[in-house]
Amino acid sequence: MKTQDRSLDEDSLAMADLAEITDWTPIAGPDDDESGEAVVRALVHRVMASTTWKPWPLEPGEVIDAEMVSWGFTTGRGITMIVFAGLAFSDCPDSGWSAYDIGPDDLAAAEAGLDEHWPEHLALATQHWGVPDYVNDDSADGFDDEWEPGAGAGRRHLAVWVRPGAQYRLYSTRPSSDPLTTAVGVNYAVYID
């Protein structure tokens, strides 16, 4: 197993960007199977009307693919956000702790790494988003469905902040032997209602 332990600076910027959105309701779109240019353009207009984020520009001659359902934005802090009708997350690949190339004999070490680094991620999220409405880990009976059905499935840790039109979720991946989990870390996303 290999690990990376990087500063949380990018995550701090991204969490600050997310914290500035006090109501996600205007950003939410139909969470259906529709895709393509009209869906993406409507999404871009909703996000631009509710944030100061700048959408990724189309290059001359570039078209929005018929299968596209999301779009990327750059925040004023320089963070990339990916937004779908029902989900938003930051792209901060150079932030925080992660483990990868996990083999079958590395699961305990991956769990220990998550347990060691979870508190600093939770403290950072709490700094930006306040006290969570829910926080627990997979040692609790019924954890997988405790917050809501399936919310804890595949997670080792979970914290949730409820906002108008959304839930911010901070979580870590639960290492598993079947199927083998090959990478873990602490992540966060906005689940838009």
PECOR-V258874 format. One record per residue. N is the residue number from 1. RES is the residue in one small letter. SS is DSSP state (H for helix, E for strand, L for the rest). Layout:
n=N res=RES ss=SS
n=N res=RES ss=SS
//
This chain:
n=1 res=m ss=L
n=2 res=k ss=E
n=3 res=t ss=E
n=4 res=q ss=E
n=5 res=d ss=E
n=6 res=r ss=L
n=7 res=s ss=L
n=8 res=l ss=L
n=9 res=d ss=H
n=10 res=e ss=H
n=11 res=d ss=H
n=12 res=s ss=H
n=13 res=l ss=H
n=14 res=a ss=H
n=15 res=m ss=H
n=16 res=a ss=H
n=17 res=d ss=H
n=18 res=l ss=H
n=19 res=a ss=H
n=20 res=e ss=L
n=21 res=i ss=L
n=22 res=t ss=L
n=23 res=d ss=E
n=24 res=w ss=L
n=25 res=t ss=L
n=26 res=p ss=L
n=27 res=i ss=L
n=28 res=a ss=L
n=29 res=g ss=L
n=30 res=p ss=L
n=31 res=d ss=L
n=32 res=d ss=L
n=33 res=d ss=L
n=34 res=e ss=L
n=35 res=s ss=L
n=36 res=g ss=L
n=37 res=e ss=H
n=38 res=a ss=H
n=39 res=v ss=H
n=40 res=v ss=H
n=41 res=r ss=H
n=42 res=a ss=H
n=43 res=l ss=H
n=44 res=v ss=H
n=45 res=h ss=H
n=46 res=r ss=H
n=47 res=v ss=H
n=48 res=m ss=H
n=49 res=a ss=H
n=50 res=s ss=H
n=51 res=t ss=L
n=52 res=t ss=L
n=53 res=w ss=L
n=54 res=k ss=E
n=55 res=p ss=E
n=56 res=w ss=L
n=57 res=p ss=L
n=58 res=l ss=L
n=59 res=e ss=L
n=60 res=p ss=L
n=61 res=g ss=L
n=62 res=e ss=L
n=63 res=v ss=L
n=64 res=i ss=L
n=65 res=d ss=L
n=66 res=a ss=L
n=67 res=e ss=L
n=68 res=m ss=L
n=69 res=v ss=L
n=70 res=s ss=L
n=71 res=w ss=E
n=72 res=g ss=E
n=73 res=f ss=E
n=74 res=t ss=E
n=75 res=t ss=L
n=76 res=g ss=L
n=77 res=r ss=L
n=78 res=g ss=L
n=79 res=i ss=L
n=80 res=t ss=E
n=81 res=m ss=E
n=82 res=i ss=E
n=83 res=v ss=E
n=84 res=f ss=L
n=85 res=a ss=L
n=86 res=g ss=L
n=87 res=l ss=E
n=88 res=a ss=E
n=89 res=f ss=E
n=90 res=s ss=E
n=91 res=d ss=E
n=92 res=c ss=L
n=93 res=p ss=L
n=94 res=d ss=L
n=95 res=s ss=L
n=96 res=g ss=L
n=97 res=w ss=E
n=98 res=s ss=E
n=99 res=a ss=E
n=100 res=y ss=E
n=101 res=d ss=L
n=102 res=i ss=L
n=103 res=g ss=L
n=104 res=p ss=H
n=105 res=d ss=H
n=106 res=d ss=H
n=107 res=l ss=H
n=108 res=a ss=H
n=109 res=a ss=H
n=110 res=a ss=H
n=111 res=e ss=H
n=112 res=a ss=H
n=113 res=g ss=H
n=114 res=l ss=H
n=115 res=d ss=H
n=116 res=e ss=H
n=117 res=h ss=H
n=118 res=w ss=H
n=119 res=p ss=H
n=120 res=e ss=H
n=121 res=h ss=H
n=122 res=l ss=H
n=123 res=a ss=H
n=124 res=l ss=H
n=125 res=a ss=H
n=126 res=t ss=H
n=127 res=q ss=H
n=128 res=h ss=H
n=129 res=w ss=H
n=130 res=g ss=L
n=131 res=v ss=L
n=132 res=p ss=L
n=133 res=d ss=L
n=134 res=y ss=E
n=135 res=v ss=E
n=136 res=n ss=E
n=137 res=d ss=E
n=138 res=d ss=L
n=139 res=s ss=L
n=140 res=a ss=L
n=141 res=d ss=L
n=142 res=g ss=L
n=143 res=f ss=H
n=144 res=d ss=H
n=145 res=d ss=H
n=146 res=e ss=H
n=147 res=w ss=L
n=148 res=e ss=L
n=149 res=p ss=L
n=150 res=g ss=L
n=151 res=a ss=L
n=152 res=g ss=L
n=153 res=a ss=L
n=154 res=g ss=L
n=155 res=r ss=E
n=156 res=r ss=E
n=157 res=h ss=E
n=158 res=l ss=E
n=159 res=a ss=E
n=160 res=v ss=E
n=161 res=w ss=E
n=162 res=v ss=E
n=163 res=r ss=E
n=164 res=p ss=E
n=165 res=g ss=L
n=166 res=a ss=E
n=167 res=q ss=E
n=168 res=y ss=E
n=169 res=r ss=E
n=170 res=l ss=E
n=171 res=y ss=E
n=172 res=s ss=E
n=173 res=t ss=E
n=174 res=r ss=L
n=175 res=p ss=L
n=176 res=s ss=L
n=177 res=s ss=E
n=178 res=d ss=L
n=179 res=p ss=L
n=180 res=l ss=E
n=181 res=t ss=L
n=182 res=t ss=L
n=183 res=a ss=E
n=184 res=v ss=E
n=185 res=g ss=E
n=186 res=v ss=E
n=187 res=n ss=E
n=188 res=y ss=E
n=189 res=a ss=E
n=190 res=v ss=E
n=191 res=y ss=E
n=192 res=i ss=E
n=193 res=d ss=L
//
